[in-house]
């Protein structure tokens, strides 16, 4: 018997190797003794779907990197979306981050 730990890092590594969520789930279903709980399937899909959406990009300047975000968080989410309860926190953190970036850039 083999035991594997599914972590955000292990899923991130799978995504970086070109393995999509459906392949991960299919392999788990093939080898597992028990049905996979829906929350685990959701977590696998959600984690792997985030791969590549935020990147640090070189600007050509040794001392600067650019944070590149390829997806915007919407202003509203449907009630069934599990991110809904955390949307206010996301917008607050975005506001704080923008303020910190602007302050830092003013110092340079």
N, CA, C and O of each residue as an XYZ file, in Angstrom:
432
protein
N       0.837     -1.167      0.000
C       0.000      0.000      0.000
C       0.894      1.246      0.000
O       1.929      1.284      0.665
N       0.470      2.264     -0.762
C       1.191      3.530     -0.817
C       0.260      4.635     -0.332
O      -0.939      4.626     -0.611
N       0.825      5.566      0.386
C       0.069      6.717      0.846
C       0.707      7.963      0.258
O       1.924      8.140      0.321
N      -0.129      8.829     -0.316
C       0.357     10.073     -0.894
C      -0.367     11.223     -0.226
O      -1.563     11.144      0.055
N       0.359     12.277      0.021
C      -0.240     13.475      0.606
C      -0.521     14.456     -0.531
O       0.365     14.802     -1.312
N      -1.766     14.887     -0.602
C      -2.147     15.899     -1.601
C      -2.056     17.249     -0.908
O      -2.822     17.541      0.010
N      -1.122     18.061     -1.352
C      -0.923     19.388     -0.785
C      -0.999     20.409     -1.910
O      -0.915     20.040     -3.081
N      -1.156     21.689     -1.575
C      -1.106     22.697     -2.630
C       0.201     22.619     -3.427
O       0.199     22.812     -4.643
N       1.305     22.340     -2.752
C       2.582     22.244     -3.456
C       2.616     21.045     -4.403
O       3.101     21.167     -5.527
N       2.112     19.896     -3.968
C       2.127     18.723     -4.849
C       1.228     18.957     -6.062
O       1.563     18.532     -7.167
N       0.088     19.629     -5.867
C      -0.785     19.937     -6.998
C      -0.154     20.978     -7.906
O      -0.290     20.905     -9.127
N       0.531     21.941     -7.320
C       1.236     22.965     -8.099
C       2.327     22.308     -8.956
O       2.498     22.650    -10.126
N       3.054     21.369     -8.362
C       4.094     20.658     -9.105
C       3.489     19.844    -10.244
O       4.059     19.771    -11.332
N       2.336     19.232     -9.992
C       1.657     18.481    -11.053
C       1.270     19.419    -12.193
O       1.480     19.099    -13.363
N       0.706     20.572    -11.852
C       0.311     21.541    -12.881
C       1.516     22.031    -13.667
O       1.440     22.185    -14.885
N       2.627     22.277    -12.983
C       3.823     22.759    -13.688
C       4.420     21.686    -14.598
O       5.154     21.994    -15.537
N       4.098     20.421    -14.308
C       4.558     19.315    -15.161
C       3.568     19.026    -16.289
O       3.768     18.098    -17.072
N       2.492     19.831    -16.371
C       1.529     19.668    -17.448
C       0.391     18.703    -17.140
O      -0.360     18.328    -18.040
N       0.255     18.302    -15.893
C      -0.821     17.380    -15.508
C      -2.030     18.212    -15.085
O      -1.931     19.036    -14.176
N      -3.163     18.000    -15.740
C      -4.352     18.776    -15.413
C      -5.159     18.107    -14.295
O      -4.887     16.970    -13.909
N      -6.147     18.832    -13.790
C      -6.942     18.355    -12.659
C      -7.678     17.061    -12.989
O      -7.758     16.162    -12.152
N      -8.209     16.964    -14.193
C      -8.933     15.746    -14.569
C      -8.027     14.518    -14.516
O      -8.463     13.441    -14.108
N      -6.780     14.674    -14.924
C      -5.831     13.552    -14.875
C      -5.523     13.151    -13.440
O      -5.438     11.962    -13.131
N      -5.355     14.133    -12.563
C      -5.088     13.835    -11.153
C      -6.269     13.075    -10.555
O      -6.091     12.057     -9.885
N      -7.473     13.579    -10.807
C      -8.674     12.950    -10.253
C      -8.868     11.553    -10.832
O      -9.211     10.615    -10.112
N      -8.649     11.424    -12.126
C      -8.790     10.112    -12.771
C      -7.837      9.094    -12.158
O      -8.233      7.957    -11.898
N      -6.607      9.478    -11.926
C      -5.631      8.560    -11.328
C      -6.002      8.205     -9.897
O      -5.858      7.057     -9.476
N      -6.479      9.190     -9.155
C      -6.908      8.906     -7.779
C      -8.094      7.934     -7.775
O      -8.134      6.991     -6.985
N      -9.053      8.177     -8.665
C     -10.223      7.297     -8.727
C      -9.838      5.873     -9.128
O     -10.441      4.907     -8.659
N      -8.849      5.750     -9.981
C      -8.419      4.430    -10.441
C      -7.764      3.636     -9.310
O      -7.942      2.420     -9.229
N      -7.015      4.304     -8.444
C      -6.223      3.587     -7.444
C      -6.790      3.623     -6.031
O      -6.307      2.905     -5.155
N      -7.801      4.443     -5.799
C      -8.318      4.548     -4.437
C      -9.264      3.399     -4.094
O      -9.921      2.825     -4.962
N      -9.309      3.095     -2.840
C     -10.186      2.032     -2.353
C     -11.587      2.579     -2.062
O     -12.571      1.842     -2.122
N     -11.670      3.876     -1.747
C     -12.929      4.502     -1.373
C     -13.222      5.672     -2.314
O     -12.305      6.216     -2.929
N     -14.485      6.059     -2.428
C     -14.824      7.223     -3.267
C     -14.122      8.490     -2.746
O     -13.931      8.666     -1.542
N     -13.755      9.341     -3.666
C     -13.093     10.597     -3.308
C     -14.164     11.607     -2.887
O     -15.110     11.836     -3.642
N     -14.043     12.208     -1.718
C     -15.032     13.207     -1.284
C     -15.061     14.407     -2.238
O     -14.040     14.789     -2.810
N     -16.240     14.983     -2.394
C     -16.423     16.110     -3.313
C     -15.540     17.298     -2.954
O     -15.062     18.002     -3.844
N     -15.316     17.535     -1.648
C     -14.484     18.685     -1.277
C     -13.036     18.496     -1.739
O     -12.347     19.473     -2.033
N     -12.573     17.247     -1.804
C     -11.210     16.979     -2.293
C     -11.145     17.234     -3.791
O     -10.184     17.830     -4.280
N     -12.161     16.787     -4.523
C     -12.209     17.030     -5.969
C     -12.242     18.532     -6.242
O     -11.538     19.024     -7.124
N     -13.070     19.261     -5.477
C     -13.137     20.714     -5.643
C     -11.773     21.347     -5.392
O     -11.326     22.192     -6.169
N     -11.111     20.941     -4.310
C      -9.799     21.511     -3.964
C      -8.770     21.227     -5.051
O      -7.978     22.106     -5.392
N      -8.768     20.034     -5.590
C      -7.829     19.694     -6.664
C      -8.078     20.594     -7.870
O      -7.144     21.192     -8.405
N      -9.330     20.692     -8.294
C      -9.656     21.530     -9.469
C      -9.324     23.005     -9.207
O      -8.753     23.682    -10.062
N      -9.686     23.489     -8.025
C      -9.460     24.888     -7.695
C      -7.971     25.218     -7.641
O      -7.537     26.231     -8.189
N      -7.198     24.373     -6.986
C      -5.758     24.630     -6.843
C      -5.056     24.591     -8.194
O      -4.274     25.486     -8.514
N      -5.329     23.569     -8.981
C      -4.658     23.453    -10.277
C      -5.107     24.557    -11.234
O      -4.327     24.990    -12.082
N      -6.354     25.016    -11.110
C      -6.833     26.081    -12.006
C      -6.108     27.400    -11.766
O      -6.105     28.271    -12.636
N      -5.499     27.556    -10.603
C      -4.787     28.805    -10.288
C      -3.380     28.861    -10.877
O      -2.767     29.927    -10.931
N      -2.874     27.722    -11.315
C      -1.493     27.682    -11.807
C      -1.304     28.664    -12.964
O      -2.084     28.672    -13.917
N      -0.273     29.477    -12.872
C       0.087     30.402    -13.948
C      -0.684     31.705    -13.963
O      -0.455     32.532    -14.846
N      -1.579     31.921    -13.033
C      -2.364     33.150    -13.041
C      -1.654     34.308    -12.367
O      -2.006     35.466    -12.590
N      -0.661     34.010    -11.549
C       0.168     35.045    -10.930
C       1.621     34.668    -11.195
O       2.048     33.551    -10.902
N       2.370     35.612    -11.750
C       3.772     35.339    -12.060
C       4.633     36.538    -11.688
O       4.188     37.684    -11.751
N       5.871     36.255    -11.302
C       6.865     37.310    -11.130
C       7.650     37.381    -12.427
O       8.222     36.385    -12.871
N       7.675     38.554    -13.032
C       8.289     38.732    -14.340
C       9.459     39.705    -14.215
O       9.350     40.737    -13.553
N      10.556     39.374    -14.843
C      11.720     40.253    -14.840
C      11.429     41.508    -15.652
O      10.811     41.446    -16.715
N      11.887     42.653    -15.132
C      11.690     43.920    -15.840
C      12.947     44.329    -16.599
O      12.952     45.341    -17.300
N      13.997     43.551    -16.460
C      15.269     43.928    -17.055
C      16.164     44.651    -16.061
O      17.382     44.694    -16.238
N      15.579     45.211    -15.033
C      16.312     45.864    -13.960
C      16.582     44.810    -12.885
O      15.660     44.125    -12.444
N      17.833     44.680    -12.468
C      18.202     43.659    -11.483
C      17.428     43.763    -10.176
O      17.213     42.762     -9.493
N      17.012     44.973     -9.831
C      16.395     45.197     -8.529
C      14.868     45.198     -8.563
O      14.231     45.474     -7.547
N      14.277     44.896     -9.711
C      12.822     44.972     -9.787
C      12.227     43.759    -10.487
O      12.748     43.261    -11.485
N      11.134     43.313     -9.932
C      10.310     42.283    -10.547
C       8.899     42.841    -10.651
O       8.491     43.673     -9.841
N       8.175     42.390    -11.630
C       6.799     42.820    -11.826
C       5.877     41.665    -11.485
O       6.073     40.550    -11.968
N       4.879     41.919    -10.663
C       3.881     40.917    -10.340
C       2.804     40.993    -11.417
O       2.122     42.008    -11.557
N       2.660     39.923    -12.167
C       1.700     39.888    -13.274
C       0.529     38.990    -12.884
O       0.716     37.814    -12.571
N      -0.672     39.550    -12.905
C      -1.882     38.810    -12.555
C      -2.737     38.712    -13.810
O      -3.053     39.721    -14.441
N      -3.109     37.479    -14.166
C      -3.842     37.289    -15.422
C      -5.349     37.198    -15.235
O      -6.088     37.113    -16.216
N      -5.813     37.215    -13.996
C      -7.255     37.111    -13.776
C      -7.678     38.079    -12.694
O      -7.073     38.140    -11.624
N      -8.716     38.830    -12.980
C      -9.264     39.767    -11.996
C     -10.332     39.061    -11.166
O     -11.064     38.215    -11.680
N     -10.418     39.403     -9.912
C     -11.500     38.901     -9.063
C     -12.715     39.771     -9.336
O     -12.603     40.997     -9.310
N     -13.853     39.186     -9.594
C     -15.048     39.985     -9.889
C     -15.525     40.762     -8.666
O     -15.156     40.454     -7.533
N     -16.350     41.773     -8.918
C     -16.922     42.552     -7.822
C     -17.982     41.760     -7.072
O     -18.189     41.966     -5.876
N     -18.655     40.850     -7.778
C     -19.685     40.025     -7.162
C     -19.527     38.586     -7.623
O     -19.002     38.321     -8.705
N     -19.983     37.667     -6.795
C     -19.948     36.243     -7.134
C     -21.326     35.645     -6.889
O     -22.067     36.126     -6.033
N     -21.676     34.593     -7.638
C     -22.958     33.939     -7.367
C     -22.972     33.340     -5.956
O     -21.916     32.976     -5.438
N     -24.125     33.234     -5.339
C     -24.205     32.710     -3.968
C     -23.592     31.315     -3.814
O     -23.121     30.965     -2.731
N     -23.593     30.529     -4.871
C     -23.060     29.163     -4.773
C     -21.531     29.112     -4.823
O     -20.943     28.069     -4.538
N     -20.879     30.222     -5.182
C     -19.417     30.232     -5.304
C     -18.786     30.208     -3.910
O     -19.086     31.070     -3.084
N     -17.904     29.218     -3.638
C     -17.317     29.116     -2.297
C     -16.395     30.279     -1.940
O     -16.063     30.456     -0.768
N     -15.975     31.074     -2.924
C     -15.126     32.232     -2.634
C     -15.935     33.420     -2.135
O     -15.370     34.384     -1.618
N     -17.260     33.357     -2.289
C     -18.138     34.475     -1.957
C     -17.927     35.065     -0.577
O     -17.799     36.283     -0.456
N     -17.886     34.243      0.482
C     -17.719     34.809      1.824
C     -16.396     35.549      2.013
O     -16.266     36.347      2.941
N     -15.431     35.298      1.161
C     -14.104     35.892      1.322
C     -13.841     37.043      0.351
O     -12.747     37.607      0.339
N     -14.833     37.389     -0.455
C     -14.632     38.418     -1.474
C     -14.254     39.767     -0.861
O     -13.387     40.464     -1.388
N     -14.901     40.141      0.254
C     -14.570     41.412      0.911
C     -13.125     41.446      1.378
O     -12.454     42.471      1.255
N     -12.643     40.334      1.912
C     -11.252     40.249      2.360
C     -10.322     40.403      1.161
O      -9.314     41.105      1.244
N     -10.653     39.754      0.055
C      -9.827     39.861     -1.151
C      -9.715     41.319     -1.597
O      -8.618     41.801     -1.879
N     -10.855     42.022     -1.659
C     -10.830     43.417     -2.105
C     -10.050     44.297     -1.121
O      -9.333     45.204     -1.542
N     -10.183     44.039      0.170
C      -9.424     44.804      1.156
C      -7.930     44.562      0.990
O      -7.144     45.509      1.006
N      -7.529     43.296      0.832
C      -6.111     42.984      0.657
C      -5.561     43.599     -0.627
O      -4.420     44.060     -0.659
N      -6.362     43.607     -1.671
C      -5.943     44.233     -2.928
C      -5.705     45.727     -2.727
O      -4.728     46.281     -3.230
N      -6.609     46.377     -1.984
C      -6.477     47.797     -1.689
C      -5.190     48.059     -0.900
O      -4.437     48.977     -1.227
N      -4.942     47.256      0.134
C      -3.734     47.415      0.947
C      -2.490     47.171      0.103
O      -1.521     47.924      0.194
N      -2.510     46.128     -0.716
C      -1.360     45.811     -1.557
C      -1.074     46.944     -2.531
O       0.082     47.330     -2.705
N      -2.103     47.480     -3.166
C      -1.901     48.594     -4.097
C      -1.275     49.789     -3.392
O      -0.387     50.444     -3.937
N      -1.741     50.071     -2.176
C      -1.169     51.183     -1.401
C       0.290     50.945     -1.069
O       1.105     51.863     -1.154
N       0.631     49.706     -0.689
C       2.021     49.392     -0.373
C       2.912     49.498     -1.604
O       4.025     50.019     -1.521
N       2.437     49.013     -2.733
C       3.221     49.087     -3.972
C       3.451     50.533     -4.357
O       4.567     50.906     -4.719
N       2.414     51.357     -4.286
C       2.561     52.774     -4.636
C       3.512     53.483     -3.697
O       4.318     54.303     -4.137
N       3.435     53.179     -2.396
C       4.353     53.782     -1.428
C       5.791     53.379     -1.707
O       6.702     54.206     -1.662
N       5.981     52.110     -1.994
C       7.340     51.596     -2.290
C       7.894     52.233     -3.559
O       9.065     52.607     -3.611
N       7.064     52.354     -4.564
C       7.514     52.947     -5.835
C       7.879     54.414     -5.655
O       8.789     54.913     -6.318
N       7.171     55.113     -4.758
C       7.472     56.522     -4.502
C       8.843     56.675     -3.852
O       9.502     57.701     -4.021
N       9.274     55.651     -3.104
C      10.579     55.718     -2.435
C      11.731     55.458     -3.404
O      12.861     55.870     -3.143
N      11.461     54.793     -4.498
C      12.532     54.442     -5.434
C      12.839     55.533     -6.351
O      13.718     55.396     -7.202
